[in-house]
Amino acid sequence: MNILLLGGGGREHALAWKLAQSRLLAGAGDRLYAAPGNPGIADHAELVPLDPADHAAVSAFCEERRIGLVVIGPEAPLVDGLADTLRAAGVAVFGPSASAARLEGSKGFTKDLCARAGIPTAGYVRTASLAEAMAALDRFVAPYVLKADGLAAGKGVIIADDRADAEAALADMFAAEGAQVVIEEFLEGEEASFFALTDGASVLAFGSAQDHKRVGDGDTGPNTGGMGAYSPARVLTPLLEGEVIERIIAPTVRAMADAGASYCGVLFAGLMLTREGPMLIEYNCRFGDPECQVLMMRLEDDLGELLLACAENRLATAPAVRMHPGTALTVVMAADGYPGTPHKGGPIDLSSVAGEGVKVFHAGTATGDGGLVASGGRVLNVTATGTSVTEAKDRAYAAVDAVDAPTLFYRRDIGWREVAREAPGTAA
């Protein structure tokens, strides 16, 4: 079978690495294509110059190369309806329709669905003007959670510590034409991420992770797309995972089907583990980045076969997903200036990187005249496995220290919560 993977970041490099190991690609003529890809993905797939926004070109390529499965990595093509176009052309697709991708594309849509289906989440108000938002602040207490109602690459959330900061942030958010903002109750607890595959009827758990959104050590500084992650998030116990499926994931899948927007793909639930139990913060309609990297390092099953079963509505017959019981941890190396304007073009030398269970996924790299260079904000995902978070962290940072990239920076404390819990004498 020929497979087409769309995307060019660290998430897609991890997917390409795992897909390349699939039995679906075991035949002599089977090929994995990636568009646009990156230098790391080129080690596993043939790169093709396709623009996911050009539906006609993607469809034509699928017909010409007899593509049996399309895997859509990023959220923007999903919200744009590429999966609908390809399914209409008879192509099997892993990824939700445009109507289903509204779970990520519109935070207001998701909050309204939660309210209708009784899914536990924070209290909220949807606002469509600055005046409406200012008045709605009266219904909340500090800190104020403000969310842009649209795609924001993981950076559309502002937590304002007081009323003045909230009002200033709202003024900035509504400066954009057509802006809408969801104001939410602040939830107390620890965050975790849970992933599930669904074909619109059946649900298959796909593991957990914990992300680190803030740019600086100690969870300081502005939000980013993610500076590192580890999996599993052991704070999300098997008992809690069962509760998440029963009270959050399954009701969402049913509600989407009832609304005529059956969901096919991965559901990425951002959760807050509160005293009242897990509560939904938000949904993403694709594998997280950098959460995907640690999930793929732990996955012991054939990724291609799992995604094809999902695309062909066969999850009901699929066995439970097997994950390695150990830990995977990834450290994001970002370009100086990120999450603002990143410095591009800095040289990268990975020749000294080695170590057991270590893999470097490319996120924002390009090939320059002198070799590999930085070409984006988040540049590398240095990932390692271990029997514990502490061991995986030590291996990952040993590999980070071996990377020669003077214009890149990174956090030094990825996995700090679980490392603290693993320390001798620390209560679980």
C-alpha positions in Angstrom: 0.0 0.0 0.0 1.1 3.6 -0.7 0.6 6.0 2.2 0.7 9.8 2.1 1.5 11.8 5.2 0.7 15.5 5.3 2.7 17.9 7.4 6.3 18.9 8.1 6.9 19.3 11.8 8.1 17.2 14.7 4.8 15.4 15.0 4.9 14.3 11.4 8.6 13.2 11.7 7.5 10.9 14.6 4.5 9.6 12.6 6.7 9.0 9.5 9.3 7.1 11.6 6.6 4.9 13.0 4.6 4.5 9.8 7.8 3.4 7.9 7.9 0.4 10.2 4.4 -0.7 9.2 3.5 -4.0 7.5 1.4 -1.9 5.1 4.6 -0.8 3.6 6.3 -4.2 3.4 5.6 -4.8 -0.3 8.3 -4.2 -2.9 6.4 -1.4 -4.5 4.9 0.2 -1.4 5.9 3.8 -0.7 5.5 6.3 2.1 5.2 9.9 0.8 5.3 13.0 2.9 4.3 16.6 2.0 6.0 18.9 2.5 8.1 16.9 5.1 11.4 18.1 6.4 15.1 16.8 6.4 14.3 14.3 9.2 11.2 12.9 7.5 13.3 12.5 4.3 15.0 9.6 6.1 11.7 7.6 6.1 9.6 8.9 3.2 9.8 10.4 -0.2 9.2 14.1 0.0 6.7 15.6 -2.5 6.0 19.3 -3.0 2.2 19.3 -2.2 0.4 22.1 -0.6 -2.3 20.6 1.7 -4.4 23.7 1.1 -4.6 22.7 -2.6 -7.3 20.0 -2.4 -7.3 19.4 -6.1 -3.5 18.8 -6.2 -3.6 16.4 -3.2 -6.5 14.5 -4.7 -4.8 14.2 -8.1 -1.6 13.0 -6.4 -3.6 10.3 -4.5 -5.1 9.1 -7.7 -1.9 9.1 -9.7 0.2 7.3 -7.0 -2.7 5.0 -5.9 -2.6 6.2 -2.3 -4.4 3.7 0.0 -4.2 5.9 3.1 -3.8 9.6 3.8 -2.7 10.6 7.3 -3.3 14.3 8.0 -1.0 15.6 10.7 -1.7 19.3 11.3 -5.0 20.8 12.4 -5.4 23.5 9.7 -6.0 21.1 6.7 -8.6 19.2 8.8 -10.5 22.4 9.8 -10.2 23.4 6.1 -12.0 20.2 5.0 -9.3 18.3 3.2 -10.5 15.0 4.7 -14.0 15.6 3.2 -12.5 16.2 -0.2 -10.4 13.1 -0.1 -13.2 10.9 1.2 -15.4 12.1 -1.6 -12.8 10.9 -4.0 -12.8 7.5 -2.4 -9.5 7.8 -0.5 -9.2 6.4 3.0 -8.3 9.2 5.4 -7.1 9.3 9.0 -8.5 12.6 10.3 -11.9 14.1 11.0 -14.1 16.0 8.6 -14.4 19.8 8.8 -17.6 19.6 10.8 -16.0 17.2 13.3 -12.7 19.2 13.4 -14.7 22.1 14.9 -13.9 20.5 18.3 -10.6 22.1 17.9 -11.4 24.9 15.4 -14.0 26.5 17.7 -13.6 26.5 21.4 -17.1 27.9 21.7 -18.5 25.0 19.7 -16.8 22.5 22.0 -18.0 24.3 25.2 -21.6 24.3 23.9 -21.4 20.6 23.0 -20.1 19.9 26.6 -23.0 21.8 28.0 -25.5 19.8 26.0 -24.0 16.4 26.6 -23.2 17.0 30.3 -19.4 16.6 29.8 -17.5 18.0 32.8 -15.7 21.3 31.9 -15.2 24.8 33.3 -18.1 27.3 33.4 -17.9 29.7 30.4 -19.3 32.5 28.4 -19.0 33.0 24.7 -18.4 36.7 23.7 -18.4 38.3 20.2 -17.5 41.9 21.1 -15.2 43.7 23.5 -18.2 45.3 25.3 -19.8 41.9 25.8 -16.5 40.4 27.0 -15.9 43.3 29.5 -19.4 42.8 31.0 -18.9 39.0 31.1 -15.8 39.4 33.3 -18.3 40.3 36.2 -19.4 36.7 36.2 -15.9 35.4 37.0 -13.1 35.9 39.6 -9.4 36.1 39.1 -7.5 34.5 37.6 -9.4 34.9 34.3 -9.0 32.4 31.5 -9.4 33.9 28.0 -9.4 31.8 24.9 -9.4 32.9 21.3 -12.2 31.0 19.5 -10.2 29.6 16.6 -7.0 27.9 15.7 -4.0 29.4 17.6 -1.3 26.7 17.3 -1.5 26.0 21.0 -0.9 29.7 22.0 -4.5 31.1 22.0 -5.0 31.0 25.8 -4.3 33.8 28.2 -4.5 33.5 32.0 -4.8 37.0 33.4 -4.0 37.4 37.1 -6.2 40.4 37.7 -9.1 42.4 36.2 -6.8 45.1 34.6 -4.7 42.4 32.9 -7.8 40.7 31.6 -9.3 43.9 30.2 -6.0 44.7 28.5 -5.8 41.2 27.0 -9.4 41.3 25.8 -8.7 44.7 24.1 -5.8 43.0 22.2 -7.8 40.0 21.3 -10.7 41.9 19.9 -8.4 44.1 17.8 -8.6 41.3 15.3 -11.6 41.6 12.9 -14.3 39.1 13.6 -12.7 38.0 16.9 -14.6 35.9 19.4 -13.4 35.0 22.8 -14.5 32.3 25.3 -14.1 33.4 29.0 -13.8 30.4 31.4 -13.7 29.6 35.0 -10.2 28.9 36.3 -9.7 25.3 37.2 -7.4 24.1 40.0 -5.4 20.9 39.6 -2.8 19.2 37.5 -3.0 19.1 33.7 -2.7 15.9 31.7 -3.4 14.8 28.1 -5.3 11.8 27.0 -5.5 10.3 23.5 -8.1 8.0 21.9 -8.7 6.7 18.4 -12.3 6.7 17.2 -14.0 5.8 14.0 -17.2 7.6 15.0 -18.6 4.6 16.9 -15.8 2.7 18.7 -13.2 4.2 21.0 -9.7 2.9 21.5 -7.5 4.4 24.3 -4.1 5.5 22.9 -2.2 6.6 26.0 -1.5 9.7 28.1 1.1 12.4 28.3 2.0 15.6 30.1 3.0 18.7 28.2 5.0 21.8 29.3 3.5 24.9 27.6 5.5 27.7 29.3 8.7 28.8 27.6 10.9 28.9 30.8 12.0 26.6 33.6 9.5 26.4 36.5 6.6 27.0 34.1 7.4 30.7 33.7 7.1 33.0 30.7 4.6 33.0 27.8 2.7 30.0 26.5 4.3 28.2 23.5 3.3 25.3 21.3 5.0 23.0 23.8 8.6 22.9 25.2 8.6 19.2 26.1 6.5 16.3 27.2 6.6 12.8 28.7 4.4 9.7 28.5 2.7 8.2 30.3 1.3 10.8 32.7 1.1 8.5 35.7 -1.0 11.0 37.5 -3.7 9.9 35.1 -4.2 6.5 36.7 -6.0 3.6 34.9 -9.1 4.3 37.1 -9.1 8.0 36.0 -8.5 7.0 32.4 -11.6 4.9 32.6 -13.5 7.8 34.0 -12.2 10.1 31.1 -13.5 7.6 28.5 -16.8 7.1 30.2 -17.6 10.7 31.1 -15.7 12.7 28.4 -14.5 10.8 25.3 -17.5 8.5 24.7 -20.2 11.1 25.3 -18.3 13.4 22.9 -18.2 10.7 20.1 -21.9 10.0 20.6 -22.8 13.7 20.6 -20.9 14.3 17.4 -22.5 11.4 15.7 -26.0 12.6 16.8 -25.2 16.0 15.4 -24.3 14.5 12.0 -20.6 15.2 12.4 -19.2 11.7 13.0 -15.6 11.9 14.2 -12.9 9.7 12.7 -9.3 10.2 13.8 -7.5 10.9 17.1 -9.2 12.8 19.9 -6.7 14.6 22.0 -8.3 15.7 25.3 -6.5 18.3 27.4 -7.6 17.6 31.0 -7.5 19.2 34.4 -7.4 16.7 37.2 -9.5 18.5 39.8 -10.8 17.5 43.3 -14.1 16.8 41.6 -12.5 14.5 39.0 -11.1 15.0 35.4 -12.5 18.0 33.6 -12.1 18.8 29.9 -10.0 21.9 29.2 -10.0 21.6 25.4 -10.0 19.1 22.5 -7.4 18.9 19.7 -8.3 17.0 16.5 -4.8 15.6 15.8 -1.9 14.1 17.7 -0.3 16.7 19.9 3.1 18.2 19.3 5.4 17.3 21.1 3.1 14.7 22.7 3.0 12.6 19.5 6.8 12.1 19.7 6.7 10.4 23.1 3.6 8.3 22.2 5.3 7.0 19.1 8.4 6.1 21.0 6.2 3.9 23.4 3.8 2.4 20.8 4.4 -1.3 20.3 1.7 -1.9 17.7 1.7 -1.3 13.9 0.7 2.4 13.5 -0.3 2.0 9.9 -2.7 -0.8 10.6 -4.3 1.1 13.5 -4.8 4.2 11.5 -6.2 2.3 8.5 -8.6 0.4 10.8 -9.8 3.8 12.1 -10.2 5.2 8.5 -12.1 2.1 7.4 -14.5 2.1 10.5 -13.0 -1.2 11.8 -12.0 -0.2 15.3 -14.6 -2.4 16.9 -12.5 -5.5 15.9 -9.2 -3.9 16.9 -7.4 -5.1 20.1 -6.4 -2.7 22.8 -3.4 -0.6 21.9 -0.1 -1.9 23.3 2.2 0.7 24.8 5.7 0.0 26.3 5.3 0.2 30.1 8.4 2.5 30.4 8.6 6.2 29.9 9.4 8.4 26.9 10.4 12.0 27.4 11.1 14.7 24.8 12.9 18.1 25.1 12.1 20.8 22.6 15.1 22.8 21.4 13.7 26.1 20.1 15.3 29.0 18.2 16.4 32.1 20.1 13.5 34.5 20.1 10.7 31.9 20.3 7.8 32.2 20.9 8.2 35.6 19.4 10.2 36.0 16.2 12.6 33.1 16.0 16.2 33.3 14.8 16.4 31.3 11.6 19.4 29.9 9.8 21.5 28.9 12.8 23.7 25.8 12.2 22.9 22.4 13.7 25.3 19.5 14.1 23.8 16.2 15.3 26.8 14.0 14.6 27.7 13.6 18.3 24.2 12.6 19.4 24.0 9.0 20.6 22.6 6.9 23.4 20.3 4.0 24.1 16.7 4.7 23.2 17.4 8.2 21.8 15.8 9.7 18.8 16.0 13.3 17.4 12.8 14.3 15.6 13.1 17.3 13.3 10.5 20.0 13.8 11.8 23.2 12.2 14.9 22.3 10.2 16.1 22.9 6.6 19.1 22.0 4.6 21.4 24.9 4.0 24.6 25.3 2.1 26.7 24.2 5.1 24.3 21.5 6.2 21.4 21.4 8.6 20.0 24.8 9.8 17.1 26.0 12.0 14.1 27.2 10.0 11.3 27.6 12.5 10.4 28.3 16.2 10.6 24.8 17.6 13.5 23.2 15.8 14.3 19.8 17.3 12.6 17.3 19.6 15.3 15.3 21.5 13.5 12.2 22.7 14.6 9.3 24.9 13.1 6.3 26.7 13.7 4.9 30.1 12.3 2.7 32.9 11.3 5.9 34.7 10.8 9.6 33.9 14.1 10.3 35.7 16.0 7.8 33.6 14.3 9.0 30.3 15.0 12.6 31.3 18.7 11.9 32.0 19.1 10.2 28.7 17.3 13.0 26.8 19.4 15.7 28.3 22.6 13.9 27.7 21.6 13.8 24.1 20.6 17.5 24.2 24.0 18.3 25.5 25.6 16.5 22.5 23.7 18.7 20.0 25.8 21.5 18.6 23.4 24.3 17.9 24.4 27.7 19.3 21.2 29.5 18.4 18.9 27.1 20.1 17.6 27.1 23.7 15.5 24.7 25.8 14.0 24.1 29.2 16.1 22.1 31.7 13.2 20.8 33.8 10.9 18.7 31.5 9.2 16.1 33.6 9.9 17.9 36.8 6.6 17.0 38.5 7.0 13.2 38.0 10.7 13.4 38.7 9.8 14.9 42.1 7.2 12.1 42.7 9.8 9.5 41.8 12.4 10.8 44.3 12.9 8.5 47.4 10.7 9.5 50.3 8.3 11.4 48.1 4.6 10.5 48.5 2.9 9.4 45.3 
